[in-house]
Amino acid sequence: MNVTLSIDEKLVERVRTKLHASGRTINQEIREHLQHIAGDDSPERDVQEYIRRAGQGNSHGWKWNREEIYEERLKWPRKQA
């Protein structure tokens, strides 16, 4: 089904530019968002999405260290009950 939307041209260009950097289109983004809203609970689709996104992160050389994370948490302000 084709749907016509009224969207500001400047917004569309900004979105198109950002999505182009990740190799995606506005159509893909909107379709996936609507599927998410509709509750498309497909385990196969979830696996495919996981595989598609896997390995795209960049830690910039940072390695996970439990002690450092714990020490950092101790510095956080505590909420008072």
mmJSON file of the N, C-alpha and C atoms, coordinates in Angstrom:
{"data_MODEL":{"atom_site":{
"group_PDB":["ATOM","ATOM","ATOM","ATOM","ATOM","ATOM","ATOM","ATOM","ATOM","ATOM","ATOM","ATOM","ATOM","ATOM","ATOM","ATOM","ATOM","ATOM","ATOM","ATOM","ATOM","ATOM","ATOM","ATOM","ATOM","ATOM","ATOM","ATOM","ATOM","ATOM","ATOM","ATOM","ATOM","ATOM","ATOM","ATOM","ATOM","ATOM","ATOM","ATOM","ATOM","ATOM","ATOM","ATOM","ATOM","ATOM","ATOM","ATOM","ATOM","ATOM","ATOM","ATOM","ATOM","ATOM","ATOM","ATOM","ATOM","ATOM","ATOM","ATOM","ATOM","ATOM","ATOM","ATOM","ATOM","ATOM","ATOM","ATOM","ATOM","ATOM","ATOM","ATOM","ATOM","ATOM","ATOM","ATOM","ATOM","ATOM","ATOM","ATOM","ATOM","ATOM","ATOM","ATOM","ATOM","ATOM","ATOM","ATOM","ATOM","ATOM","ATOM","ATOM","ATOM","ATOM","ATOM","ATOM","ATOM","ATOM","ATOM","ATOM","ATOM","ATOM","ATOM","ATOM","ATOM","ATOM","ATOM","ATOM","ATOM","ATOM","ATOM","ATOM","ATOM","ATOM","ATOM","ATOM","ATOM","ATOM","ATOM","ATOM","ATOM","ATOM","ATOM","ATOM","ATOM","ATOM","ATOM","ATOM","ATOM","ATOM","ATOM","ATOM","ATOM","ATOM","ATOM","ATOM","ATOM","ATOM","ATOM","ATOM","ATOM","ATOM","ATOM","ATOM","ATOM","ATOM","ATOM","ATOM","ATOM","ATOM","ATOM","ATOM","ATOM","ATOM","ATOM","ATOM","ATOM","ATOM","ATOM","ATOM","ATOM","ATOM","ATOM","ATOM","ATOM","ATOM","ATOM","ATOM","ATOM","ATOM","ATOM","ATOM","ATOM","ATOM","ATOM","ATOM","ATOM","ATOM","ATOM","ATOM","ATOM","ATOM","ATOM","ATOM","ATOM","ATOM","ATOM","ATOM","ATOM","ATOM","ATOM","ATOM","ATOM","ATOM","ATOM","ATOM","ATOM","ATOM","ATOM","ATOM","ATOM","ATOM","ATOM","ATOM","ATOM","ATOM","ATOM","ATOM","ATOM","ATOM","ATOM","ATOM","ATOM","ATOM","ATOM","ATOM","ATOM","ATOM","ATOM","ATOM","ATOM","ATOM","ATOM","ATOM","ATOM","ATOM","ATOM","ATOM","ATOM","ATOM","ATOM","ATOM","ATOM","ATOM","ATOM","ATOM","ATOM","ATOM","ATOM","ATOM","ATOM","ATOM","ATOM"],
"id":[1,2,3,4,5,6,7,8,9,10,11,12,13,14,15,16,17,18,19,20,21,22,23,24,25,26,27,28,29,30,31,32,33,34,35,36,37,38,39,40,41,42,43,44,45,46,47,48,49,50,51,52,53,54,55,56,57,58,59,60,61,62,63,64,65,66,67,68,69,70,71,72,73,74,75,76,77,78,79,80,81,82,83,84,85,86,87,88,89,90,91,92,93,94,95,96,97,98,99,100,101,102,103,104,105,106,107,108,109,110,111,112,113,114,115,116,117,118,119,120,121,122,123,124,125,126,127,128,129,130,131,132,133,134,135,136,137,138,139,140,141,142,143,144,145,146,147,148,149,150,151,152,153,154,155,156,157,158,159,160,161,162,163,164,165,166,167,168,169,170,171,172,173,174,175,176,177,178,179,180,181,182,183,184,185,186,187,188,189,190,191,192,193,194,195,196,197,198,199,200,201,202,203,204,205,206,207,208,209,210,211,212,213,214,215,216,217,218,219,220,221,222,223,224,225,226,227,228,229,230,231,232,233,234,235,236,237,238,239,240,241,242,243],
"type_symbol":["N","C","C","N","C","C","N","C","C","N","C","C","N","C","C","N","C","C","N","C","C","N","C","C","N","C","C","N","C","C","N","C","C","N","C","C","N","C","C","N","C","C","N","C","C","N","C","C","N","C","C","N","C","C","N","C","C","N","C","C","N","C","C","N","C","C","N","C","C","N","C","C","N","C","C","N","C","C","N","C","C","N","C","C","N","C","C","N","C","C","N","C","C","N","C","C","N","C","C","N","C","C","N","C","C","N","C","C","N","C","C","N","C","C","N","C","C","N","C","C","N","C","C","N","C","C","N","C","C","N","C","C","N","C","C","N","C","C","N","C","C","N","C","C","N","C","C","N","C","C","N","C","C","N","C","C","N","C","C","N","C","C","N","C","C","N","C","C","N","C","C","N","C","C","N","C","C","N","C","C","N","C","C","N","C","C","N","C","C","N","C","C","N","C","C","N","C","C","N","C","C","N","C","C","N","C","C","N","C","C","N","C","C","N","C","C","N","C","C","N","C","C","N","C","C","N","C","C","N","C","C","N","C","C","N","C","C","N","C","C","N","C","C"],
"label_atom_id":["N","CA","C","N","CA","C","N","CA","C","N","CA","C","N","CA","C","N","CA","C","N","CA","C","N","CA","C","N","CA","C","N","CA","C","N","CA","C","N","CA","C","N","CA","C","N","CA","C","N","CA","C","N","CA","C","N","CA","C","N","CA","C","N","CA","C","N","CA","C","N","CA","C","N","CA","C","N","CA","C","N","CA","C","N","CA","C","N","CA","C","N","CA","C","N","CA","C","N","CA","C","N","CA","C","N","CA","C","N","CA","C","N","CA","C","N","CA","C","N","CA","C","N","CA","C","N","CA","C","N","CA","C","N","CA","C","N","CA","C","N","CA","C","N","CA","C","N","CA","C","N","CA","C","N","CA","C","N","CA","C","N","CA","C","N","CA","C","N","CA","C","N","CA","C","N","CA","C","N","CA","C","N","CA","C","N","CA","C","N","CA","C","N","CA","C","N","CA","C","N","CA","C","N","CA","C","N","CA","C","N","CA","C","N","CA","C","N","CA","C","N","CA","C","N","CA","C","N","CA","C","N","CA","C","N","CA","C","N","CA","C","N","CA","C","N","CA","C","N","CA","C","N","CA","C","N","CA","C","N","CA","C","N","CA","C","N","CA","C","N","CA","C","N","CA","C","N","CA","C","N","CA","C"],
"label_alt_id":[null,null,null,null,null,null,null,null,null,null,null,null,null,null,null,null,null,null,null,null,null,null,null,null,null,null,null,null,null,null,null,null,null,null,null,null,null,null,null,null,null,null,null,null,null,null,null,null,null,null,null,null,null,null,null,null,null,null,null,null,null,null,null,null,null,null,null,null,null,null,null,null,null,null,null,null,null,null,null,null,null,null,null,null,null,null,null,null,null,null,null,null,null,null,null,null,null,null,null,null,null,null,null,null,null,null,null,null,null,null,null,null,null,null,null,null,null,null,null,null,null,null,null,null,null,null,null,null,null,null,null,null,null,null,null,null,null,null,null,null,null,null,null,null,null,null,null,null,null,null,null,null,null,null,null,null,null,null,null,null,null,null,null,null,null,null,null,null,null,null,null,null,null,null,null,null,null,null,null,null,null,null,null,null,null,null,null,null,null,null,null,null,null,null,null,null,null,null,null,null,null,null,null,null,null,null,null,null,null,null,null,null,null,null,null,null,null,null,null,null,null,null,null,null,null,null,null,null,null,null,null,null,null,null,null,null,null,null,null,null,null,null,null],
"label_comp_id":["MET","MET","MET","ASN","ASN","ASN","VAL","VAL","VAL","THR","THR","THR","LEU","LEU","LEU","SER","SER","SER","ILE","ILE","ILE","ASP","ASP","ASP","GLU","GLU","GLU","LYS","LYS","LYS","LEU","LEU","LEU","VAL","VAL","VAL","GLU","GLU","GLU","ARG","ARG","ARG","VAL","VAL","VAL","ARG","ARG","ARG","THR","THR","THR","LYS","LYS","LYS","LEU","LEU","LEU","HIS","HIS","HIS","ALA","ALA","ALA","SER","SER","SER","GLY","GLY","GLY","ARG","ARG","ARG","THR","THR","THR","ILE","ILE","ILE","ASN","ASN","ASN","GLN","GLN","GLN","GLU","GLU","GLU","ILE","ILE","ILE","ARG","ARG","ARG","GLU","GLU","GLU","HIS","HIS","HIS","LEU","LEU","LEU","GLN","GLN","GLN","HIS","HIS","HIS","ILE","ILE","ILE","ALA","ALA","ALA","GLY","GLY","GLY","ASP","ASP","ASP","ASP","ASP","ASP","SER","SER","SER","PRO","PRO","PRO","GLU","GLU","GLU","ARG","ARG","ARG","ASP","ASP","ASP","VAL","VAL","VAL","GLN","GLN","GLN","GLU","GLU","GLU","TYR","TYR","TYR","ILE","ILE","ILE","ARG","ARG","ARG","ARG","ARG","ARG","ALA","ALA","ALA","GLY","GLY","GLY","GLN","GLN","GLN","GLY","GLY","GLY","ASN","ASN","ASN","SER","SER","SER","HIS","HIS","HIS","GLY","GLY","GLY","TRP","TRP","TRP","LYS","LYS","LYS","TRP","TRP","TRP","ASN","ASN","ASN","ARG","ARG","ARG","GLU","GLU","GLU","GLU","GLU","GLU","ILE","ILE","ILE","TYR","TYR","TYR","GLU","GLU","GLU","GLU","GLU","GLU","ARG","ARG","ARG","LEU","LEU","LEU","LYS","LYS","LYS","TRP","TRP","TRP","PRO","PRO","PRO","ARG","ARG","ARG","LYS","LYS","LYS","GLN","GLN","GLN","ALA","ALA","ALA"],
"label_asym_id":["A","A","A","A","A","A","A","A","A","A","A","A","A","A","A","A","A","A","A","A","A","A","A","A","A","A","A","A","A","A","A","A","A","A","A","A","A","A","A","A","A","A","A","A","A","A","A","A","A","A","A","A","A","A","A","A","A","A","A","A","A","A","A","A","A","A","A","A","A","A","A","A","A","A","A","A","A","A","A","A","A","A","A","A","A","A","A","A","A","A","A","A","A","A","A","A","A","A","A","A","A","A","A","A","A","A","A","A","A","A","A","A","A","A","A","A","A","A","A","A","A","A","A","A","A","A","A","A","A","A","A","A","A","A","A","A","A","A","A","A","A","A","A","A","A","A","A","A","A","A","A","A","A","A","A","A","A","A","A","A","A","A","A","A","A","A","A","A","A","A","A","A","A","A","A","A","A","A","A","A","A","A","A","A","A","A","A","A","A","A","A","A","A","A","A","A","A","A","A","A","A","A","A","A","A","A","A","A","A","A","A","A","A","A","A","A","A","A","A","A","A","A","A","A","A","A","A","A","A","A","A","A","A","A","A","A","A","A","A","A","A","A","A"],
"label_entity_id":["1","1","1","1","1","1","1","1","1","1","1","1","1","1","1","1","1","1","1","1","1","1","1","1","1","1","1","1","1","1","1","1","1","1","1","1","1","1","1","1","1","1","1","1","1","1","1","1","1","1","1","1","1","1","1","1","1","1","1","1","1","1","1","1","1","1","1","1","1","1","1","1","1","1","1","1","1","1","1","1","1","1","1","1","1","1","1","1","1","1","1","1","1","1","1","1","1","1","1","1","1","1","1","1","1","1","1","1","1","1","1","1","1","1","1","1","1","1","1","1","1","1","1","1","1","1","1","1","1","1","1","1","1","1","1","1","1","1","1","1","1","1","1","1","1","1","1","1","1","1","1","1","1","1","1","1","1","1","1","1","1","1","1","1","1","1","1","1","1","1","1","1","1","1","1","1","1","1","1","1","1","1","1","1","1","1","1","1","1","1","1","1","1","1","1","1","1","1","1","1","1","1","1","1","1","1","1","1","1","1","1","1","1","1","1","1","1","1","1","1","1","1","1","1","1","1","1","1","1","1","1","1","1","1","1","1","1","1","1","1","1","1","1"],
"label_seq_id":[1,1,1,2,2,2,3,3,3,4,4,4,5,5,5,6,6,6,7,7,7,8,8,8,9,9,9,10,10,10,11,11,11,12,12,12,13,13,13,14,14,14,15,15,15,16,16,16,17,17,17,18,18,18,19,19,19,20,20,20,21,21,21,22,22,22,23,23,23,24,24,24,25,25,25,26,26,26,27,27,27,28,28,28,29,29,29,30,30,30,31,31,31,32,32,32,33,33,33,34,34,34,35,35,35,36,36,36,37,37,37,38,38,38,39,39,39,40,40,40,41,41,41,42,42,42,43,43,43,44,44,44,45,45,45,46,46,46,47,47,47,48,48,48,49,49,49,50,50,50,51,51,51,52,52,52,53,53,53,54,54,54,55,55,55,56,56,56,57,57,57,58,58,58,59,59,59,60,60,60,61,61,61,62,62,62,63,63,63,64,64,64,65,65,65,66,66,66,67,67,67,68,68,68,69,69,69,70,70,70,71,71,71,72,72,72,73,73,73,74,74,74,75,75,75,76,76,76,77,77,77,78,78,78,79,79,79,80,80,80,81,81,81],
"pdbx_PDB_ins_code":[null,null,null,null,null,null,null,null,null,null,null,null,null,null,null,null,null,null,null,null,null,null,null,null,null,null,null,null,null,null,null,null,null,null,null,null,null,null,null,null,null,null,null,null,null,null,null,null,null,null,null,null,null,null,null,null,null,null,null,null,null,null,null,null,null,null,null,null,null,null,null,null,null,null,null,null,null,null,null,null,null,null,null,null,null,null,null,null,null,null,null,null,null,null,null,null,null,null,null,null,null,null,null,null,null,null,null,null,null,null,null,null,null,null,null,null,null,null,null,null,null,null,null,null,null,null,null,null,null,null,null,null,null,null,null,null,null,null,null,null,null,null,null,null,null,null,null,null,null,null,null,null,null,null,null,null,null,null,null,null,null,null,null,null,null,null,null,null,null,null,null,null,null,null,null,null,null,null,null,null,null,null,null,null,null,null,null,null,null,null,null,null,null,null,null,null,null,null,null,null,null,null,null,null,null,null,null,null,null,null,null,null,null,null,null,null,null,null,null,null,null,null,null,null,null,null,null,null,null,null,null,null,null,null,null,null,null,null,null,null,null,null,null],
"Cartn_x":[0.855,0.0,0.902,0.56,1.277,0.551,1.311,0.758,1.447,0.681,1.244,1.326,2.493,2.699,3.041,2.662,3.055,4.139,5.372,6.519,7.332,7.816,8.632,9.846,10.135,11.23,12.583,12.813,14.101,14.279,13.191,13.247,13.575,12.921,13.159,14.624,15.179,16.576,17.534,17.261,18.115,18.043,16.829,16.646,17.324,17.12,17.717,19.245,19.833,21.289,21.776,21.102,21.512,21.341,20.236,19.993,20.946,21.284,22.195,23.536,23.977,25.254,25.244,24.057,23.966,23.427,23.299,22.846,21.373,20.578,19.145,18.348,17.096,16.212,15.11,14.468,13.332,12.239,12.006,10.98,11.255,12.502,12.851,12.61,13.039,12.923,11.461,10.631,9.206,8.535,8.838,8.238,8.576,9.859,10.257,9.636,9.51,8.895,7.422,6.717,5.307,5.149,6.063,6.015,6.238,7.148,7.407,6.16,5.51,4.297,3.199,3.077,2.025,2.306,3.526,3.849,4.186,4.936,5.352,6.358,5.859,6.702,7.158,8.175,8.696,10.105,10.291,11.636,12.644,12.201,13.108,13.564,12.638,12.975,13.929,13.684,14.563,15.984,16.104,17.424,18.101,17.365,17.931,18.385,17.593,17.956,19.205,19.292,20.473,21.717,21.598,22.728,23.12,22.128,22.398,23.164,22.807,23.417,24.678,24.926,26.061,27.38,28.257,29.59,29.681,28.631,28.655,29.148,29.315,29.762,31.259,31.7,33.124,33.443,34.21,34.553,35.739,36.333,37.522,38.633,38.745,39.806,39.498,38.352,38.01,37.665,38.205,37.904,37.072,36.078,35.2,35.995,35.817,36.545,35.595,35.242,34.26,34.652,35.923,36.363,36.208,36.585,36.457,34.995,34.136,32.707,32.162,32.549,32.088,32.579,33.847,34.404,33.653,33.332,32.616,31.217,30.562,29.223,29.259,30.339,30.445,30.543,30.976,31.104,29.768,28.786,27.484,26.789,26.076,25.281,24.167,23.984,22.942,21.631,20.558,19.225,18.859,18.28,17.859,16.419,16.129,14.781,13.864],
"Cartn_y":[-1.168,0.0,1.233,2.206,3.476,4.469,5.238,6.242,7.561,8.631,9.955,10.694,11.277,12.024,13.467,14.372,15.773,16.04,16.232,16.433,17.6,18.429,19.576,19.124,19.81,19.429,19.444,20.44,20.515,19.327,18.921,17.763,16.507,16.332,15.164,15.117,16.242,16.273,15.926,16.442,16.115,14.623,14.078,12.652,11.817,12.18,11.447,11.426,12.553,12.64,11.713,11.73,10.871,9.397,9.045,7.647,7.167,8.049,7.681,7.22,7.844,7.487,6.044,5.523,4.143,3.209,3.718,2.883,2.552,3.408,3.15,4.222,3.914,4.869,5.288,6.399,6.859,5.806,5.217,4.185,3.009,2.528,1.432,1.823,3.022,3.483,3.577,4.143,4.289,2.926,2.045,0.706,-0.038,-0.011,-0.709,-0.082,1.236,1.9,1.502,1.466,1.07,-0.395,-1.258,-2.661,-2.769,-1.951,-1.939,-1.496,-0.439,0.062,-0.998,-1.684,-2.689,-3.941,-4.07,-5.219,-6.453,-6.28,-7.414,-8.248,-9.244,-10.084,-11.309,-11.128,-12.223,-12.563,-13.721,-14.092,-14.126,-14.578,-14.623,-13.218,-12.265,-10.88,-10.303,-10.64,-10.169,-10.686,-11.957,-12.541,-11.86,-11.647,-10.984,-9.564,-8.849,-7.487,-7.512,-8.485,-8.611,-8.87,-9.785,-10.107,-8.885,-8.137,-6.952,-5.896,-5.74,-4.689,-5.137,-6.422,-6.944,-6.408,-6.048,-5.61,-4.193,-3.395,-2.03,-1.028,-1.474,-0.554,-0.292,0.736,1.05,1.525,0.731,1.083,2.03,2.36,3.22,2.672,1.33,0.693,0.434,0.912,0.716,-0.742,-1.292,-2.667,-2.634,-3.5,-3.573,-4.02,-3.307,-3.615,-3.462,-4.562,-4.576,-3.654,-3.668,-2.847,-1.355,-0.933,0.483,0.926,0.074,0.421,0.521,-0.405,-0.376,0.883,1.224,2.433,3.672,3.703,4.842,4.949,3.822,3.836,4.382,4.096,4.584,6.113,6.726,8.19,8.866,8.121,8.712,9.186,10.298,10.734,9.721,9.417,8.464,9.179,8.517,9.067,8.837,9.839,9.695,9.258,8.287,7.727,8.619],
"Cartn_z":[0.0,0.0,0.0,-0.775,-0.778,0.106,0.878,1.772,1.468,1.42,1.178,2.51,2.784,4.017,3.688,4.561,4.435,5.467,4.98,5.866,5.341,6.25,5.881,5.06,3.963,3.066,3.764,4.618,5.322,6.251,6.913,7.791,6.988,5.869,5.025,4.58,4.19,3.749,4.885,6.097,7.246,7.561,7.554,7.831,6.754,5.507,4.391,4.511,4.878,5.03,6.128,7.281,8.396,8.059,7.423,7.085,5.992,5.071,3.988,4.549,5.63,6.257,6.76,7.088,7.557,6.479,5.251,4.146,4.19,4.823,4.951,4.217,3.961,3.302,4.265,3.942,4.755,4.732,3.589,3.454,4.393,4.434,5.335,6.792,7.134,8.521,8.949,8.113,8.438,8.508,7.548,7.539,8.831,9.235,10.448,11.695,11.703,12.848,12.965,11.854,11.883,12.303,11.859,12.274,13.782,14.295,15.735,16.502,16.041,16.698,16.67,15.55,15.392,16.209,16.716,17.544,16.749,15.684,14.862,15.641,16.358,17.202,16.422,15.609,14.811,15.293,15.932,16.386,15.246,14.069,12.926,12.538,12.565,12.226,13.287,14.556,15.625,15.43,15.061,14.825,13.646,12.563,11.392,11.733,12.526,12.931,13.809,14.703,15.55,14.694,13.754,12.874,12.052,11.55,10.74,11.543,12.82,13.636,14.376,14.452,15.214,14.663,15.573,15.188,14.668,14.814,14.305,15.342,16.573,17.622,17.538,18.232,18.284,19.692,20.412,21.795,21.86,20.705,20.644,21.532,21.591,22.347,23.809,24.321,25.727,25.97,27.031,27.431,28.701,28.775,29.942,31.147,32.265,33.48,34.654,35.286,36.37,37.526,37.924,39.049,38.752,37.545,37.178,37.186,36.667,36.629,38.049,38.911,40.296,41.001,40.81,41.422,40.924,39.643,39.066,39.684,39.906,40.515,41.93,42.656,44.027,44.072,42.993,42.937,42.663,42.137,41.796,43.058,42.946,44.113,44.388,45.651,46.017,46.244,45.846,46.077,47.525,48.135,49.513,49.576,50.422,50.523,51.311],
"occupancy":[1.0,1.0,1.0,1.0,1.0,1.0,1.0,1.0,1.0,1.0,1.0,1.0,1.0,1.0,1.0,1.0,1.0,1.0,1.0,1.0,1.0,1.0,1.0,1.0,1.0,1.0,1.0,1.0,1.0,1.0,1.0,1.0,1.0,1.0,1.0,1.0,1.0,1.0,1.0,1.0,1.0,1.0,1.0,1.0,1.0,1.0,1.0,1.0,1.0,1.0,1.0,1.0,1.0,1.0,1.0,1.0,1.0,1.0,1.0,1.0,1.0,1.0,1.0,1.0,1.0,1.0,1.0,1.0,1.0,1.0,1.0,1.0,1.0,1.0,1.0,1.0,1.0,1.0,1.0,1.0,1.0,1.0,1.0,1.0,1.0,1.0,1.0,1.0,1.0,1.0,1.0,1.0,1.0,1.0,1.0,1.0,1.0,1.0,1.0,1.0,1.0,1.0,1.0,1.0,1.0,1.0,1.0,1.0,1.0,1.0,1.0,1.0,1.0,1.0,1.0,1.0,1.0,1.0,1.0,1.0,1.0,1.0,1.0,1.0,1.0,1.0,1.0,1.0,1.0,1.0,1.0,1.0,1.0,1.0,1.0,1.0,1.0,1.0,1.0,1.0,1.0,1.0,1.0,1.0,1.0,1.0,1.0,1.0,1.0,1.0,1.0,1.0,1.0,1.0,1.0,1.0,1.0,1.0,1.0,1.0,1.0,1.0,1.0,1.0,1.0,1.0,1.0,1.0,1.0,1.0,1.0,1.0,1.0,1.0,1.0,1.0,1.0,1.0,1.0,1.0,1.0,1.0,1.0,1.0,1.0,1.0,1.0,1.0,1.0,1.0,1.0,1.0,1.0,1.0,1.0,1.0,1.0,1.0,1.0,1.0,1.0,1.0,1.0,1.0,1.0,1.0,1.0,1.0,1.0,1.0,1.0,1.0,1.0,1.0,1.0,1.0,1.0,1.0,1.0,1.0,1.0,1.0,1.0,1.0,1.0,1.0,1.0,1.0,1.0,1.0,1.0,1.0,1.0,1.0,1.0,1.0,1.0,1.0,1.0,1.0,1.0,1.0,1.0],
"B_iso_or_equiv":[0.0,0.0,0.0,0.0,0.0,0.0,0.0,0.0,0.0,0.0,0.0,0.0,0.0,0.0,0.0,0.0,0.0,0.0,0.0,0.0,0.0,0.0,0.0,0.0,0.0,0.0,0.0,0.0,0.0,0.0,0.0,0.0,0.0,0.0,0.0,0.0,0.0,0.0,0.0,0.0,0.0,0.0,0.0,0.0,0.0,0.0,0.0,0.0,0.0,0.0,0.0,0.0,0.0,0.0,0.0,0.0,0.0,0.0,0.0,0.0,0.0,0.0,0.0,0.0,0.0,0.0,0.0,0.0,0.0,0.0,0.0,0.0,0.0,0.0,0.0,0.0,0.0,0.0,0.0,0.0,0.0,0.0,0.0,0.0,0.0,0.0,0.0,0.0,0.0,0.0,0.0,0.0,0.0,0.0,0.0,0.0,0.0,0.0,0.0,0.0,0.0,0.0,0.0,0.0,0.0,0.0,0.0,0.0,0.0,0.0,0.0,0.0,0.0,0.0,0.0,0.0,0.0,0.0,0.0,0.0,0.0,0.0,0.0,0.0,0.0,0.0,0.0,0.0,0.0,0.0,0.0,0.0,0.0,0.0,0.0,0.0,0.0,0.0,0.0,0.0,0.0,0.0,0.0,0.0,0.0,0.0,0.0,0.0,0.0,0.0,0.0,0.0,0.0,0.0,0.0,0.0,0.0,0.0,0.0,0.0,0.0,0.0,0.0,0.0,0.0,0.0,0.0,0.0,0.0,0.0,0.0,0.0,0.0,0.0,0.0,0.0,0.0,0.0,0.0,0.0,0.0,0.0,0.0,0.0,0.0,0.0,0.0,0.0,0.0,0.0,0.0,0.0,0.0,0.0,0.0,0.0,0.0,0.0,0.0,0.0,0.0,0.0,0.0,0.0,0.0,0.0,0.0,0.0,0.0,0.0,0.0,0.0,0.0,0.0,0.0,0.0,0.0,0.0,0.0,0.0,0.0,0.0,0.0,0.0,0.0,0.0,0.0,0.0,0.0,0.0,0.0,0.0,0.0,0.0,0.0,0.0,0.0,0.0,0.0,0.0,0.0,0.0,0.0],
"pdbx_formal_charge":[null,null,null,null,null,null,null,null,null,null,null,null,null,null,null,null,null,null,null,null,null,null,null,null,null,null,null,null,null,null,null,null,null,null,null,null,null,null,null,null,null,null,null,null,null,null,null,null,null,null,null,null,null,null,null,null,null,null,null,null,null,null,null,null,null,null,null,null,null,null,null,null,null,null,null,null,null,null,null,null,null,null,null,null,null,null,null,null,null,null,null,null,null,null,null,null,null,null,null,null,null,null,null,null,null,null,null,null,null,null,null,null,null,null,null,null,null,null,null,null,null,null,null,null,null,null,null,null,null,null,null,null,null,null,null,null,null,null,null,null,null,null,null,null,null,null,null,null,null,null,null,null,null,null,null,null,null,null,null,null,null,null,null,null,null,null,null,null,null,null,null,null,null,null,null,null,null,null,null,null,null,null,null,null,null,null,null,null,null,null,null,null,null,null,null,null,null,null,null,null,null,null,null,null,null,null,null,null,null,null,null,null,null,null,null,null,null,null,null,null,null,null,null,null,null,null,null,null,null,null,null,null,null,null,null,null,null,null,null,null,null,null,null],
"auth_seq_id":[1,1,1,2,2,2,3,3,3,4,4,4,5,5,5,6,6,6,7,7,7,8,8,8,9,9,9,10,10,10,11,11,11,12,12,12,13,13,13,14,14,14,15,15,15,16,16,16,17,17,17,18,18,18,19,19,19,20,20,20,21,21,21,22,22,22,23,23,23,24,24,24,25,25,25,26,26,26,27,27,27,28,28,28,29,29,29,30,30,30,31,31,31,32,32,32,33,33,33,34,34,34,35,35,35,36,36,36,37,37,37,38,38,38,39,39,39,40,40,40,41,41,41,42,42,42,43,43,43,44,44,44,45,45,45,46,46,46,47,47,47,48,48,48,49,49,49,50,50,50,51,51,51,52,52,52,53,53,53,54,54,54,55,55,55,56,56,56,57,57,57,58,58,58,59,59,59,60,60,60,61,61,61,62,62,62,63,63,63,64,64,64,65,65,65,66,66,66,67,67,67,68,68,68,69,69,69,70,70,70,71,71,71,72,72,72,73,73,73,74,74,74,75,75,75,76,76,76,77,77,77,78,78,78,79,79,79,80,80,80,81,81,81],
"auth_comp_id":["MET","MET","MET","ASN","ASN","ASN","VAL","VAL","VAL","THR","THR","THR","LEU","LEU","LEU","SER","SER","SER","ILE","ILE","ILE","ASP","ASP","ASP","GLU","GLU","GLU","LYS","LYS","LYS","LEU","LEU","LEU","VAL","VAL","VAL","GLU","GLU","GLU","ARG","ARG","ARG","VAL","VAL","VAL","ARG","ARG","ARG","THR","THR","THR","LYS","LYS","LYS","LEU","LEU","LEU","HIS","HIS","HIS","ALA","ALA","ALA","SER","SER","SER","GLY","GLY","GLY","ARG","ARG","ARG","THR","THR","THR","ILE","ILE","ILE","ASN","ASN","ASN","GLN","GLN","GLN","GLU","GLU","GLU","ILE","ILE","ILE","ARG","ARG","ARG","GLU","GLU","GLU","HIS","HIS","HIS","LEU","LEU","LEU","GLN","GLN","GLN","HIS","HIS","HIS","ILE","ILE","ILE","ALA","ALA","ALA","GLY","GLY","GLY","ASP","ASP","ASP","ASP","ASP","ASP","SER","SER","SER","PRO","PRO","PRO","GLU","GLU","GLU","ARG","ARG","ARG","ASP","ASP","ASP","VAL","VAL","VAL","GLN","GLN","GLN","GLU","GLU","GLU","TYR","TYR","TYR","ILE","ILE","ILE","ARG","ARG","ARG","ARG","ARG","ARG","ALA","ALA","ALA","GLY","GLY","GLY","GLN","GLN","GLN","GLY","GLY","GLY","ASN","ASN","ASN","SER","SER","SER","HIS","HIS","HIS","GLY","GLY","GLY","TRP","TRP","TRP","LYS","LYS","LYS","TRP","TRP","TRP","ASN","ASN","ASN","ARG","ARG","ARG","GLU","GLU","GLU","GLU","GLU","GLU","ILE","ILE","ILE","TYR","TYR","TYR","GLU","GLU","GLU","GLU","GLU","GLU","ARG","ARG","ARG","LEU","LEU","LEU","LYS","LYS","LYS","TRP","TRP","TRP","PRO","PRO","PRO","ARG","ARG","ARG","LYS","LYS","LYS","GLN","GLN","GLN","ALA","ALA","ALA"],
"auth_asym_id":["A","A","A","A","A","A","A","A","A","A","A","A","A","A","A","A","A","A","A","A","A","A","A","A","A","A","A","A","A","A","A","A","A","A","A","A","A","A","A","A","A","A","A","A","A","A","A","A","A","A","A","A","A","A","A","A","A","A","A","A","A","A","A","A","A","A","A","A","A","A","A","A","A","A","A","A","A","A","A","A","A","A","A","A","A","A","A","A","A","A","A","A","A","A","A","A","A","A","A","A","A","A","A","A","A","A","A","A","A","A","A","A","A","A","A","A","A","A","A","A","A","A","A","A","A","A","A","A","A","A","A","A","A","A","A","A","A","A","A","A","A","A","A","A","A","A","A","A","A","A","A","A","A","A","A","A","A","A","A","A","A","A","A","A","A","A","A","A","A","A","A","A","A","A","A","A","A","A","A","A","A","A","A","A","A","A","A","A","A","A","A","A","A","A","A","A","A","A","A","A","A","A","A","A","A","A","A","A","A","A","A","A","A","A","A","A","A","A","A","A","A","A","A","A","A","A","A","A","A","A","A","A","A","A","A","A","A","A","A","A","A","A","A"],
"auth_atom_id":["N","CA","C","N","CA","C","N","CA","C","N","CA","C","N","CA","C","N","CA","C","N","CA","C","N","CA","C","N","CA","C","N","CA","C","N","CA","C","N","CA","C","N","CA","C","N","CA","C","N","CA","C","N","CA","C","N","CA","C","N","CA","C","N","CA","C","N","CA","C","N","CA","C","N","CA","C","N","CA","C","N","CA","C","N","CA","C","N","CA","C","N","CA","C","N","CA","C","N","CA","C","N","CA","C","N","CA","C","N","CA","C","N","CA","C","N","CA","C","N","CA","C","N","CA","C","N","CA","C","N","CA","C","N","CA","C","N","CA","C","N","CA","C","N","CA","C","N","CA","C","N","CA","C","N","CA","C","N","CA","C","N","CA","C","N","CA","C","N","CA","C","N","CA","C","N","CA","C","N","CA","C","N","CA","C","N","CA","C","N","CA","C","N","CA","C","N","CA","C","N","CA","C","N","CA","C","N","CA","C","N","CA","C","N","CA","C","N","CA","C","N","CA","C","N","CA","C","N","CA","C","N","CA","C","N","CA","C","N","CA","C","N","CA","C","N","CA","C","N","CA","C","N","CA","C","N","CA","C","N","CA","C","N","CA","C","N","CA","C","N","CA","C","N","CA","C","N","CA","C","N","CA","C"],
"pdbx_PDB_model_num":[1,1,1,1,1,1,1,1,1,1,1,1,1,1,1,1,1,1,1,1,1,1,1,1,1,1,1,1,1,1,1,1,1,1,1,1,1,1,1,1,1,1,1,1,1,1,1,1,1,1,1,1,1,1,1,1,1,1,1,1,1,1,1,1,1,1,1,1,1,1,1,1,1,1,1,1,1,1,1,1,1,1,1,1,1,1,1,1,1,1,1,1,1,1,1,1,1,1,1,1,1,1,1,1,1,1,1,1,1,1,1,1,1,1,1,1,1,1,1,1,1,1,1,1,1,1,1,1,1,1,1,1,1,1,1,1,1,1,1,1,1,1,1,1,1,1,1,1,1,1,1,1,1,1,1,1,1,1,1,1,1,1,1,1,1,1,1,1,1,1,1,1,1,1,1,1,1,1,1,1,1,1,1,1,1,1,1,1,1,1,1,1,1,1,1,1,1,1,1,1,1,1,1,1,1,1,1,1,1,1,1,1,1,1,1,1,1,1,1,1,1,1,1,1,1,1,1,1,1,1,1,1,1,1,1,1,1,1,1,1,1,1,1]
}}}
